[in-house]
Amino acid sequence: MDFIQNQKINQVTEKTLVIGIDIAKRTHYACFVDDRGRVLQKSFSVSQAGNGFELFYQRIMTAMKETEKTEVLVGIEPTGHYWLNLAYFLKERGIPLAMVNPMHVKRAKELDDNLPTKHDRKDALVIARLVKDGRFSYPRILEGMEAELRVGSSFKSKLTEEFGAVKNMIIRWLDRYFPEFTQVFPKFGKMALAVLECTPFPSDLHQKQPDEVLSLYREVEGFKSPQRPKAIRIIEVAANSIGVTEGREMARIEIATLVRRYQQLEQDIESITEQLVELVKTSVEYEWLSTVPGLGDATIIDLLAEIGSFSHYENPRQLIKLAGLTLRENSSGQHKGQKRISKRGRRKLRALLFRVMMPMIRHNEAFRKLHEYYTNRQVNPLRKKQSIVVLCGKLLKVLHGISTKHKAFDAQRMMKDISSLTEAV
């Protein structure tokens, strides 16, 4: 870690113009300093627009000429997605971009005036001085397939979230107007949606014969085979329903809208998933990642969307840090604190790893055996959750290895490693 920190510090020389930018939605603020942190130009505004970026670029060139600097390093504190436009602009002009941790900015801003006040001009200077001290990282500006996967996966995630919200709204509607519905249809399959579309209220089924409602359901587009036993059962439970009967006119509009939205989202998610699968299969790494039992197409898509290509990382420890799985410990004097994961990293990547590890333990013999070893060993056995954290890191190491070395997953080799661990104990 110290070696990497020194490398970053060494990149800032007396010939380097260091720029700190506080990112905002409409107007950014930039400040120029030298390698000692001395202010060369006080904070000034940069408009989030084409002409604003061009003026900023010209100002950089002028400052470099006036101060006889030959290199430039721009540092930002990321704020949402507002930094992306500027990042691509700078990349096209060959200007390196660094990123500082917002927590570092928050803690460093009191060093100058001993005040916790926050404003854009002050933050720009704080960011510049953090960059000068080597306290930054280099963001990956996504291009090509990596950018497509990130955008597509993020969009699919938003659609899935909305899909879940619409489903919950339908359930709340049923709780009010037809609470017995879920006794017949615990899931929203094609027939359940046909019933909600044609006969959403118990009164719509009053004194109806099964053949009558079945003919109605057959008219629903894309649904030709309604189940007669289900139709009989829904008529039976509707006869004794305790559903609310007031406000039905607006409630009918509500459920019709929700059903249409539910079906549309279902189609959209299926469509975007198919396109993402086709896209990820063109990746060089897909061939190797797909050899891991328990790792499906959807997981590979989300994984590559979060980290990009494994070839970007020289060491799997970088991936573990990116996921926020690095262990931290708070100790002082004789007190030795418990080790916990840092959670400083990509939250979605960490959630994805935890989510995939449970089926991985079930369907991948090597990971199942390793989980059993960690939780049942005689010396320092791990709790199940602790074991899963360790296995998430192990998975990243395995995926990095097979992707960068272009080798299929070798369960036998991993089992040998487990056997050697057992024998050592």
C-alpha positions in Angstrom: 0.0 0.0 0.0 2.8 2.4 0.9 4.6 1.5 -2.4 1.5 2.4 -4.4 1.0 5.6 -2.4 4.6 6.6 -3.1 4.1 5.9 -6.8 1.2 8.3 -6.9 3.1 11.0 -5.0 6.0 10.6 -7.5 3.7 11.2 -10.4 3.2 14.8 -9.2 6.5 16.7 -9.9 7.4 20.4 -10.1 6.4 20.3 -13.7 2.8 19.1 -12.9 -0.2 21.4 -12.9 -2.6 19.9 -10.4 -6.3 20.8 -10.7 -9.0 20.1 -8.2 -12.7 20.2 -9.4 -15.7 20.1 -7.2 -18.5 18.5 -9.4 -22.0 19.8 -9.5 -25.0 19.4 -11.7 -24.8 22.7 -13.6 -21.6 24.5 -12.5 -18.4 22.9 -11.4 -15.6 24.8 -9.6 -11.9 24.3 -10.4 -8.7 25.3 -8.6 -5.1 25.2 -9.9 -2.2 24.4 -7.5 1.5 23.3 -7.9 3.3 20.2 -6.6 3.6 21.9 -3.2 -0.1 22.7 -2.9 0.4 26.4 -3.5 -2.5 28.1 -5.2 -1.7 29.1 -8.8 -5.3 30.2 -9.7 -8.1 30.6 -7.2 -11.3 28.6 -7.6 -13.3 29.6 -10.7 -16.6 28.3 -12.2 -16.8 25.8 -15.1 -20.1 25.5 -16.8 -21.5 22.0 -17.5 -21.7 22.7 -21.2 -19.7 22.3 -24.4 -18.5 25.9 -24.4 -17.8 25.8 -20.7 -15.6 22.7 -21.2 -13.7 24.3 -24.1 -13.0 27.5 -22.0 -11.8 25.3 -19.2 -9.4 23.4 -21.6 -8.1 26.7 -22.9 -7.5 27.9 -19.4 -5.5 24.8 -18.6 -3.3 25.3 -21.7 -2.7 29.0 -20.8 -1.9 28.2 -17.2 0.6 25.5 -18.2 2.3 27.9 -20.6 2.5 30.7 -18.0 3.8 28.4 -15.2 6.0 26.4 -17.5 4.3 23.1 -16.6 4.6 20.2 -19.0 2.1 17.9 -17.3 -1.4 18.1 -15.9 -3.4 16.0 -13.5 -7.1 16.7 -12.9 -8.7 15.4 -9.7 -12.4 15.3 -8.9 -14.7 14.3 -6.1 -17.4 12.1 -7.9 -20.9 13.4 -7.4 -23.5 11.0 -8.9 -23.2 10.8 -12.7 -22.5 14.5 -13.3 -18.7 13.9 -13.6 -19.0 11.6 -16.6 -19.4 14.3 -19.3 -16.3 16.1 -18.2 -14.4 12.8 -17.8 -15.0 11.8 -21.5 -14.2 15.3 -22.6 -10.8 15.3 -20.8 -10.1 11.7 -22.0 -10.5 12.8 -25.6 -7.9 15.5 -25.1 -5.4 13.2 -23.3 -5.7 14.8 -19.9 -5.5 12.2 -17.1 -8.3 12.2 -14.5 -8.0 11.1 -10.9 -10.7 10.6 -8.3 -10.5 11.4 -4.6 -12.6 9.8 -1.9 -15.5 12.0 -0.7 -14.7 10.9 2.9 -11.1 12.3 2.5 -12.5 15.6 1.3 -14.9 15.8 4.2 -12.1 15.2 6.8 -9.4 17.3 5.1 -11.4 20.5 4.6 -10.9 21.6 8.3 -7.1 21.6 7.9 -6.9 25.1 6.4 -9.4 27.1 8.4 -10.4 24.7 11.3 -14.0 25.1 10.1 -16.3 22.3 8.9 -18.0 24.6 6.4 -18.6 23.4 2.9 -18.7 25.4 -0.3 -17.6 24.6 -3.9 -14.6 27.0 -4.0 -13.2 25.6 -0.8 -13.7 22.0 -1.8 -12.0 22.5 -5.2 -8.8 23.5 -3.3 -9.1 20.6 -0.8 -9.4 18.1 -3.7 -6.4 19.6 -5.5 -4.2 19.2 -2.4 -5.4 15.7 -1.8 -4.3 14.8 -5.4 -1.0 16.5 -4.8 -0.5 14.2 -1.8 -1.2 11.1 -3.9 -4.5 10.4 -2.2 -6.4 9.5 -5.3 -7.3 6.6 -7.6 -7.7 6.3 -11.3 -11.3 5.7 -12.5 -11.9 3.5 -15.5 -13.7 5.4 -18.2 -15.9 2.7 -19.8 -15.8 2.2 -23.5 -17.3 -0.3 -26.0 -18.9 -3.4 -24.7 -18.0 -2.6 -21.1 -20.0 0.7 -21.4 -22.9 -1.2 -23.1 -23.0 -3.8 -20.3 -22.9 -1.2 -17.5 -25.7 0.8 -19.0 -27.8 -2.2 -19.9 -27.3 -3.9 -16.6 -28.2 -0.7 -14.7 -31.3 -0.2 -16.8 -32.4 -3.8 -16.3 -31.9 -3.4 -12.5 -34.2 -0.3 -12.6 -36.8 -2.2 -14.6 -36.7 -5.1 -12.2 -37.1 -2.7 -9.2 -40.1 -1.1 -10.9 -41.5 -4.5 -11.7 -41.3 -5.5 -8.0 -43.0 -2.2 -7.0 -45.9 -2.8 -9.5 -46.3 -6.4 -8.3 -46.6 -5.1 -4.7 -49.2 -2.5 -5.8 -51.2 -5.3 -7.4 -51.0 -7.3 -4.1 -52.1 -4.3 -2.1 -55.0 -3.8 -4.5 -56.0 -7.5 -4.1 -55.8 -7.2 -0.3 -58.5 -4.6 -0.5 -60.9 -5.7 -3.2 -60.3 -9.5 -3.7 -58.2 -10.9 -0.8 -59.2 -14.5 -1.6 -57.5 -14.3 -5.1 -54.1 -15.5 -3.9 -55.7 -18.7 -2.5 -56.2 -19.7 -6.2 -53.3 -17.8 -7.8 -50.3 -17.6 -5.4 -48.2 -16.3 -8.4 -49.0 -14.0 -11.2 -49.0 -16.4 -14.2 -50.8 -15.9 -17.4 -54.1 -17.0 -16.1 -53.9 -14.9 -13.0 -53.3 -11.8 -15.2 -56.1 -12.8 -17.5 -58.5 -13.0 -14.5 -57.4 -9.6 -13.3 -57.8 -8.2 -16.8 -61.3 -9.6 -17.4 -62.9 -10.2 -14.0 -60.9 -8.4 -11.3 -63.8 -8.0 -8.8 -65.6 -10.9 -7.0 -68.8 -9.3 -8.3 -67.6 -9.9 -11.9 -67.7 -13.6 -11.2 -71.1 -13.6 -9.4 -73.4 -16.4 -10.8 -71.1 -17.0 -13.7 -70.6 -20.4 -15.1 -67.0 -21.7 -15.7 -67.5 -21.9 -19.5 -68.5 -18.2 -19.5 -65.4 -17.0 -17.8 -63.2 -19.4 -19.7 -64.4 -17.9 -23.0 -63.6 -14.4 -21.6 -60.0 -15.5 -20.7 -59.4 -17.0 -24.1 -59.9 -13.6 -25.7 -56.9 -12.3 -23.8 -54.0 -11.8 -26.3 -51.3 -14.5 -26.0 -53.4 -16.7 -23.7 -55.4 -19.6 -25.3 -55.4 -22.4 -22.6 -57.1 -21.3 -19.4 -57.4 -24.1 -16.7 -60.9 -25.1 -16.0 -60.2 -26.2 -12.3 -58.7 -22.8 -11.6 -61.8 -21.1 -13.1 -64.1 -23.2 -11.0 -62.1 -22.4 -7.8 -62.0 -18.6 -8.4 -65.7 -18.6 -8.9 -66.2 -20.4 -5.6 -63.9 -18.1 -3.5 -65.5 -15.0 -5.1 -68.9 -16.1 -3.9 -67.8 -15.6 -0.2 -65.4 -12.7 -0.7 -64.9 -10.0 2.0 -63.5 -7.6 -0.6 -64.3 -3.9 -0.4 -67.1 -2.9 -2.7 -66.8 0.9 -2.6 -64.8 3.0 -5.0 -64.8 0.2 -7.6 -65.0 2.5 -10.7 -61.6 4.1 -10.0 -60.2 0.8 -8.6 -61.1 -0.9 -11.9 -59.0 1.7 -13.8 -56.2 1.2 -11.2 -56.0 -2.6 -11.6 -56.2 -2.4 -15.4 -53.3 0.1 -15.5 -51.3 -2.0 -13.1 -51.8 -5.2 -15.1 -50.8 -3.4 -18.3 -47.7 -2.0 -16.7 -46.8 -5.4 -15.1 -47.0 -7.1 -18.5 -45.1 -4.4 -20.3 -42.3 -4.5 -17.7 -42.2 -8.3 -17.9 -41.7 -8.1 -21.7 -39.1 -5.3 -21.4 -37.0 -7.2 -18.9 -37.1 -10.3 -21.0 -36.1 -8.3 -24.1 -33.2 -6.5 -22.5 -32.0 -9.7 -20.8 -31.8 -11.4 -24.2 -29.9 -8.6 -25.7 -27.4 -8.5 -22.8 -26.9 -12.3 -23.1 -26.1 -11.9 -26.8 -23.7 -9.0 -26.0 -21.9 -10.7 -23.2 -21.3 -13.9 -25.3 -19.2 -11.8 -27.6 -16.8 -11.2 -24.7 -13.5 -13.1 -24.6 -14.0 -13.8 -20.9 -17.5 -15.3 -21.2 -16.0 -18.6 -22.5 -14.0 -19.1 -19.3 -16.5 -17.7 -16.8 -19.3 -19.9 -18.1 -17.3 -23.0 -17.2 -17.9 -22.3 -13.5 -20.8 -24.3 -12.1 -23.4 -22.1 -10.5 -22.4 -19.0 -12.5 -25.3 -18.3 -15.0 -25.5 -15.8 -17.8 -27.4 -13.2 -15.7 -24.6 -13.3 -13.0 -21.8 -13.0 -15.6 -23.6 -10.0 -17.2 -23.9 -8.2 -13.8 -20.3 -9.2 -12.8 -18.7 -7.8 -16.0 -21.0 -4.8 -15.8 -19.6 -3.9 -12.4 -15.9 -4.7 -12.9 -15.4 -4.6 -16.6 -12.7 -6.9 -17.9 -10.6 -8.9 -15.4 -7.6 -8.0 -17.5 -7.7 -4.4 -16.0 -6.6 -5.8 -12.6 -3.1 -7.1 -12.1 -3.9 -8.7 -8.8 -7.2 -10.2 -7.5 -6.7 -8.2 -4.3 -7.7 -5.2 -6.3 -11.0 -6.8 -7.0 -11.5 -7.7 -3.3 -10.9 -4.1 -2.4 -13.2 -2.9 -5.2 -16.0 -5.0 -3.7 -15.4 -3.6 -0.2 -14.4 -7.1 1.2 -11.1 -6.0 2.6 -10.9 -6.8 6.3 -10.5 -3.9 8.8 -9.8 -4.0 12.5 -10.2 -1.3 15.2 -7.6 -2.0 17.9 -6.0 0.2 20.6 -3.6 -0.7 23.4 -4.6 -4.1 24.9 -8.0 -3.9 23.1 -8.2 -6.0 20.0 -11.2 -5.2 17.9 -13.2 -7.7 15.8 -12.3 -7.9 12.1 -15.0 -6.8 9.7 -15.2 -6.0 6.0 -14.6 -2.4 5.1 -17.7 -2.0 2.8 -15.7 0.7 1.0 -16.2 -0.2 -2.6 -18.9 -1.0 -5.2 -22.0 -1.9 -3.2 -23.7 -3.6 -6.1 -20.7 -5.8 -6.7 -20.6 -6.8 -3.1 -24.4 -7.6 -3.1 -24.0 -9.6 -6.3 -21.2 -11.7 -4.8 -23.3 -12.5 -1.7 -26.3 -13.2 -3.8 -24.5 -15.6 -6.1 -22.6 -17.4 -3.3 -25.6 -19.3 -1.9 -26.5 -21.1 -5.1 -22.7 -21.5 -5.7 -22.4 -23.4 -2.5 -25.3 -25.6 -3.5 -24.4 -26.3 -7.1 -20.6 -26.1 -7.1 -19.0 -29.1 -5.3 -15.6 -27.4 -4.8 -17.2 -24.3 -3.1 -19.5 -26.5 -1.0 -16.6 -28.5 0.3 -14.6 -25.4 1.1 -17.6 -23.9 2.9 -17.9 -27.1 5.0 -14.2 -27.0 5.8 -14.3 -23.3 6.9 -17.4 -23.8 9.1 -16.4 -27.2 10.6 -12.6 -27.1 11.1 -11.4 -27.7 14.6 -9.1 -24.6 14.8 -10.9 -21.3 14.4 -14.1 -22.4 12.7 -16.0 -19.6 10.9 -19.6 -18.8 11.2 -21.6 -19.3 8.0 -21.7 -15.6 7.2 -17.9 -15.3 7.8 -17.3 -18.3 5.5 -19.4 -16.7 2.8 -17.4 -13.5 3.0 -14.2 -15.5 2.6 -15.7 -17.5 -0.3 -16.7 -14.3 -2.1 -13.0 -13.3 -2.1 -12.0 -16.8 -3.2 -14.5 -16.6 -6.1 -13.0 -13.3 -7.2 -9.5 -14.9 -7.1 -10.7 -17.9 -9.1 -12.6 -15.8 -11.7 -9.5 -13.5 -12.1 -7.3 -16.5 -12.6 -9.3 -18.4 -15.2 -10.1 -15.1 -17.1 -6.5 -13.8 -17.3 -4.9 -17.2 -17.9 -7.7 -18.3 -20.4 -8.3 -21.6 -18.6 -11.6 -23.4 -17.8 -12.6 -23.8 -14.1 -10.8 -26.9 -12.7 -12.9 -28.3 -9.8 -10.4 -31.1 -9.3 -7.5 -28.7 -8.7 -9.6 -26.7 -6.2 -10.6 -29.9 -4.4 -6.8 -30.8 -4.1 -6.3 -27.4 -2.4 -9.0 -28.3 0.0 -7.5 -31.7 0.7 -4.1 -30.1 1.5 -5.8 -27.7 3.9 -7.5 -30.6 5.7 -4.3 -32.6 5.9 -2.4 -29.6 7.3 -4.9 -29.4 10.1 
